[in-house]
Amino acid sequence: MHILDKIVAHKRTEISNRKAKQSITSLEGALLFERDTTSLATSLRNSSTGIIAEFKRRSPSKPTINLAAQVRPIVTHYTQAGVSGISILTDNHFFGGNDHDITDARRIVDTPLLRKEFIIDEYQIVEAKAIGADAVLLITEILTKEEVKTFADLAKSLHLDVLLEIHTEEQLEKYTPSVDIVGVNNRDLTQFTVDPEHSVRLFDKLPEEAVKISESGITDPETIIRLREVGYQGFLIGERFMKTLDPGEACRQFIHSLTVVT
């Protein structure tokens, strides 16, 4: 079974269990549900760096990236480094994350927070608002065109930004006007091979009105300069920072190097 199939199958069981424990009405009554969100898309448009720094402890391909990582000091240092947004993995079974990571981060930073999750149910979008996220990720590879529209429209009704992740030109058929950001994943999720030039090849096919970001395989400032020249406004970077002893300091040094090079 393909890894995405395994993740989605596990997610369906997980969501069923979550629904049994907490209703949507209960989620809508959460304190953070009423907060005004901060637009990740606007932050990227106005940013001098375009960096979305990611917080994750592990992944299916790399099970020990940073298992002891604590979210509060890392997101604090990411924010101090000047990032445009912070992506936080909330999947526990495959990535070692949890919803509390976003809630804890929300208590101490105002930086836009992206809930990076395998969303396959409207319930997860309501959850995202309730735990303090500002944006949600929709992965075209696991969703139908109708699901993308339904989920994106719901997210917008909750004032959450929508990041639509694609890997192929064909997946752009699932784009809907409620999407704020289109992200090109340079990682082939079927084989986990990575090629940043993939973003370059796809750029001219992306919708003009959306903020455009490149995801995965960005390890040096030179790659960002190249992608900026093409027209990208944002760059999601995770493992490059998280595999170090001090992800926040690694992020600060990276952004400093970027400003020096440019």
C-alpha positions as CSV (number, residue, x, y, z in Angstrom):
1,M,0.0,0.0,0.0
2,H,1.3,3.5,-0.9
3,I,2.2,5.7,2.1
4,L,-0.5,8.2,1.3
5,D,-3.1,5.5,1.2
6,K,-1.9,4.3,4.6
7,I,-2.0,7.8,6.0
8,V,-5.5,8.4,4.7
9,A,-6.8,5.1,5.9
10,H,-5.5,5.7,9.4
11,K,-6.8,9.3,9.3
12,R,-10.4,8.1,8.6
13,T,-10.3,5.9,11.7
14,E,-8.7,8.7,13.7
15,I,-11.4,11.3,12.6
16,S,-14.2,8.9,13.5
17,N,-12.8,8.5,17.0
18,R,-12.3,12.3,17.3
19,K,-15.9,12.9,16.3
20,A,-17.1,10.5,19.0
21,K,-15.2,12.4,21.7
22,Q,-15.9,16.0,20.6
23,S,-18.7,17.4,18.5
24,I,-18.5,20.2,16.0
25,T,-20.7,22.2,18.3
26,S,-18.1,21.8,21.1
27,L,-15.3,22.8,18.7
28,E,-17.2,25.9,17.8
29,G,-17.4,26.8,21.5
30,A,-13.7,26.8,21.9
31,L,-12.1,30.1,23.0
32,L,-9.8,30.3,20.1
33,F,-12.6,29.7,17.6
34,E,-13.6,33.3,18.1
35,R,-10.2,34.9,17.5
36,D,-9.5,37.0,14.5
37,T,-7.2,35.1,12.2
38,T,-4.0,36.5,10.5
39,S,-3.7,35.9,6.8
40,L,-0.7,33.8,5.7
41,A,-1.2,34.9,2.1
42,T,-1.0,38.6,3.1
43,S,2.0,37.9,5.3
44,L,3.8,36.3,2.3
45,R,2.9,39.2,-0.1
46,N,4.3,41.7,2.4
47,S,7.4,39.7,3.5
48,S,11.0,40.3,2.6
49,T,11.9,36.7,3.2
50,G,8.9,34.6,2.3
51,I,10.0,31.8,4.6
52,I,7.5,29.5,6.1
53,A,9.4,27.6,8.7
54,E,8.1,24.1,9.6
55,F,7.9,22.4,13.0
56,K,7.9,18.6,12.8
57,R,9.4,15.8,14.8
58,R,9.5,13.0,12.2
59,S,8.1,11.8,8.9
60,P,7.5,8.4,7.3
61,S,10.7,8.6,5.3
62,K,12.8,10.0,8.2
63,P,11.4,8.8,11.6
64,T,13.9,10.6,13.8
65,I,14.3,14.2,12.6
66,N,13.9,15.8,16.0
67,L,11.9,13.6,18.4
68,A,12.5,15.8,21.4
69,A,11.6,19.1,19.8
70,Q,9.4,21.4,21.9
71,V,7.2,23.8,20.0
72,R,7.3,26.9,22.2
73,P,11.0,27.8,22.0
74,I,11.2,26.9,18.4
75,V,8.3,28.9,17.2
76,T,9.5,31.8,19.3
77,H,12.9,31.8,17.6
78,Y,11.3,31.3,14.2
79,T,9.3,34.4,14.8
80,Q,12.3,36.4,16.0
81,A,14.2,35.2,12.9
82,G,11.7,37.0,10.7
83,V,9.6,34.2,9.1
84,S,6.4,34.9,7.2
85,G,4.6,32.0,8.7
86,I,5.0,28.7,10.6
87,S,3.8,25.3,9.5
88,I,3.0,22.9,12.2
89,L,2.4,19.1,11.6
90,T,-0.5,17.9,13.7
91,D,-0.5,14.3,12.6
92,N,0.6,12.1,15.5
93,H,0.9,8.6,14.1
94,F,3.2,9.4,11.2
95,F,4.7,12.7,12.1
96,G,4.8,12.9,15.9
97,G,2.7,16.0,16.1
98,N,-0.5,17.0,17.8
99,D,-3.1,19.7,18.0
100,H,-1.6,21.0,21.2
101,D,1.5,22.1,19.3
102,I,-0.6,24.7,17.4
103,T,-2.5,25.8,20.5
104,D,0.8,26.2,22.5
105,A,2.3,28.1,19.6
106,R,-0.7,30.3,19.3
107,R,-0.4,31.4,23.0
108,I,3.0,32.9,22.4
109,V,3.3,34.1,18.8
110,D,1.2,36.2,16.4
111,T,2.9,34.8,13.3
112,P,0.4,33.1,10.9
113,L,0.1,29.4,11.7
114,L,-0.6,26.8,9.1
115,R,-2.1,23.5,10.2
116,K,-0.3,21.0,8.1
117,E,-2.5,18.0,8.2
118,F,-4.0,15.4,5.9
119,I,-7.4,16.9,5.6
120,I,-10.1,14.6,4.3
121,D,-13.1,15.7,6.4
122,E,-14.8,19.1,7.1
123,Y,-14.5,18.3,10.8
124,Q,-10.7,18.8,10.6
125,I,-11.2,22.4,9.2
126,V,-13.4,23.3,12.1
127,E,-10.8,21.8,14.4
128,A,-8.1,23.9,12.8
129,K,-10.0,27.1,13.7
130,A,-10.7,25.8,17.2
131,I,-7.0,25.1,18.0
132,G,-5.8,28.5,16.8
133,A,-4.6,27.9,13.2
134,D,-4.8,30.7,10.6
135,A,-4.5,28.5,7.5
136,V,-5.1,24.9,6.4
137,L,-3.5,22.7,3.8
138,L,-5.5,20.9,1.2
139,I,-3.5,18.2,-0.7
140,T,-4.9,17.6,-4.2
141,E,-3.4,14.1,-4.3
142,I,-5.8,12.8,-1.7
143,L,-8.9,14.9,-2.5
144,T,-11.4,15.1,-5.4
145,K,-12.2,18.4,-7.1
146,E,-15.5,18.5,-5.3
147,E,-13.8,18.0,-1.9
148,V,-11.3,20.7,-2.6
149,K,-14.1,23.2,-3.3
150,T,-16.2,22.1,-0.3
151,F,-13.3,22.3,2.1
152,A,-11.9,25.5,0.7
153,D,-15.3,27.2,0.9
154,L,-15.7,26.1,4.5
155,A,-12.3,27.3,5.4
156,K,-13.0,30.8,3.9
157,S,-16.3,31.0,5.8
158,L,-14.2,30.5,9.0
159,H,-11.7,33.2,7.8
160,L,-8.9,30.6,7.4
161,D,-6.5,30.9,4.5
162,V,-6.3,27.9,2.1
163,L,-3.0,26.5,0.8
164,L,-3.6,24.1,-2.1
165,E,-0.7,21.7,-2.6
166,I,-0.1,20.2,-6.0
167,H,2.7,18.2,-7.6
168,T,1.5,17.9,-11.2
169,E,0.0,20.2,-13.7
170,E,-3.1,18.0,-14.0
171,Q,-3.8,18.5,-10.3
172,L,-4.4,22.2,-11.0
173,E,-7.8,21.2,-12.4
174,K,-8.9,21.0,-8.7
175,Y,-8.1,24.7,-8.1
176,T,-11.0,26.8,-6.9
177,P,-11.2,30.6,-6.3
178,S,-11.4,30.1,-2.5
179,V,-7.8,29.0,-2.6
180,D,-5.4,31.8,-1.4
181,I,-2.0,30.0,-1.9
182,V,-0.9,27.4,-4.3
183,G,2.1,25.4,-3.2
184,V,4.2,23.2,-5.5
185,N,5.5,20.2,-3.7
186,N,8.9,19.4,-5.1
187,R,8.7,16.0,-3.4
188,D,7.1,13.2,-5.3
189,L,4.9,11.7,-2.6
190,T,4.8,8.3,-4.3
191,Q,8.6,7.9,-4.3
192,F,9.8,10.7,-1.9
193,T,12.3,12.0,-4.5
194,V,12.9,15.7,-4.4
195,D,13.7,18.2,-7.1
196,P,13.4,22.0,-6.5
197,E,13.5,22.6,-10.3
198,H,10.0,21.0,-10.4
199,S,8.7,24.4,-9.1
200,V,10.5,26.2,-11.9
201,R,8.9,24.0,-14.5
202,L,5.4,24.4,-13.2
203,F,5.3,28.1,-12.4
204,D,3.8,29.4,-15.7
205,K,0.9,27.0,-15.2
206,L,-0.1,28.3,-11.8
207,P,-3.1,30.6,-11.4
208,E,-2.1,34.3,-11.6
209,E,-4.2,35.5,-8.7
210,A,-2.9,33.1,-6.1
211,V,0.2,33.5,-3.9
212,K,2.7,30.9,-5.1
213,I,5.1,29.0,-2.9
214,S,7.6,26.2,-3.3
215,E,7.7,23.3,-0.8
216,S,10.4,20.7,0.0
217,G,14.0,20.4,-1.0
218,I,15.0,24.0,-0.3
219,T,18.3,23.8,1.5
220,D,20.2,27.0,0.6
221,P,19.7,30.7,-0.1
222,E,20.7,30.3,-3.7
223,T,17.7,28.0,-4.4
224,I,15.4,30.7,-3.0
225,I,17.0,33.4,-5.2
226,R,16.4,31.2,-8.2
227,L,12.8,30.6,-7.3
228,R,12.2,34.3,-6.5
229,E,13.5,35.2,-10.0
230,V,10.9,32.8,-11.4
231,G,8.1,34.6,-9.4
232,Y,7.6,32.6,-6.2
233,Q,6.7,34.6,-3.1
234,G,7.0,31.9,-0.4
235,F,9.2,29.0,0.5
236,L,8.3,26.2,3.0
237,I,11.3,24.8,4.8
238,G,11.2,22.2,7.4
239,E,13.8,19.5,7.6
240,R,16.6,22.0,6.9
241,F,15.9,23.6,10.3
242,M,14.4,20.8,12.3
243,K,17.3,18.3,11.9
244,T,19.6,20.7,13.7
245,L,20.1,21.0,17.5
246,D,18.7,24.5,17.4
247,P,16.1,24.9,14.6
248,G,15.4,28.5,15.5
249,E,19.1,29.5,15.3
250,A,19.4,27.5,12.1
251,C,16.5,29.5,10.7
252,R,18.0,32.8,11.8
253,Q,21.3,32.0,10.2
254,F,19.6,30.9,7.0
255,I,17.6,34.2,6.7
256,H,20.7,36.2,7.5
257,S,22.5,34.4,4.7
258,L,19.6,35.1,2.4
259,T,19.8,38.8,3.1
260,V,23.5,38.9,2.6
261,V,23.3,37.0,-0.7
262,T,20.6,39.2,-2.0
